[in-house]
Amino acid sequence: MNRTAVVLLNLGGPDSLEAVQPFLENLFNDPDIFKLPFQKSLARFISRKRAPKVIKEYELIGGKSPLNYWTEKQRSMLEQKLKSSGFNAEVFTAMRYWKPLTSEISAIIEKENFSQIILLPLYPQYSVSTTGSSFNEWKRVYSGDLNKLSFVESFQTHPLYISAINQRINETLLRFPEEFRNSVQLVFSAHGTPVSYVKKGDPYSKQIEETIESVMKQRNFSHEHHLCFQSKVGPAKWLEPATDEMIIKLSSLGKKHLLIIPISFVSDHVETAFELDIEYRHVADECGIRNYIVMTGLNDSELFINALFEIAKERINKNA
């Protein structure tokens, strides 16, 4: 009987404060994101310089990244659903910058007699810096039969994924005082990328817009909504407007009730738990926002796992 390996690809995150520096070193060593001269040496230098600041951020959210916990939860839930539906499938997690590393998981899978390997990124929208990097790393370290590989490029408008986001939005709206719920601003905050990526044809920003359009269409455009971008690094021009600038702008327009939706992330991690929920909360407080609530990530959402299941099932049946 055919055996399938489904590999959930994700960024990974430090599992302790001691892991922050080597995690950053792996990140800055990624040739798909940073094209640096003497890259290995520079990656070590930059990571050592940045680590103390980043360690303080992780200290404020419990000393490690919650992404690892939620990704393992998603892996377990998906595997259980595939098996209970009669599929002979095992689900693995391969992280790009921390354990379990892609090279480790690739080596394990190569030793097993899988008839197909489905690479399913936990990045709904495709970018060269996320999905592209994860795919490239897999190709670098995998020495098995390339014909067994199936690459899921993106799922930015999958109906169950969209429903999962809307379920979370609806849950979060209930946290606002009832009299303000209709005037809440839906602020979609996506991880930014350099504008140069867009000019080179990276589809990420367009796919983010497609996701938001699908979300709002499904909810009959229930509220005013806005798109902004976070996590800028370095001096290059990045996608705009920046999330902190959007918060200030909305406040100046008298819009004081904000629901922040982390739109390009499927689980909570430092960029939601620290950047959105702590750092930008200070910005909101300083400019007079009355209600500032960050939506919980999709994490263990049954609807989201159902989306992953449908995507995996389609590939399994297609390649059977």
Buried (B, 14 or more C-beta within 10 A) or exposed (E): EEBBBBBBBBBBBBBEBEBBBBBBBBBBBBEBBBEBEEBEEBBBEBBEEBBEEBBEBBEEBEBBBBBBBBBBBBBBBBBEBBEEEEBEBBBBBBBBBBBBBBEBBBBEBBEEEBBBBBBBBBBBBBBBBBBBBBBBBBBEBBEBEEEBBBBBBBBBBBBBBBBBBBBBBEEBBEEBEEEEBEEBBBBBBBBBBBBEBBEEEBBBBEBBBBBBBBBBEBBEEBBEBBBBBBBBEEEEEBBEBBBBEBBBBBBEEEBBBBBBBBBBBBBBBBBBBBBBBBBBBEBBEEBEBBBBBBBBBBBBBEBBBBBBBBBBBEBBEEBE
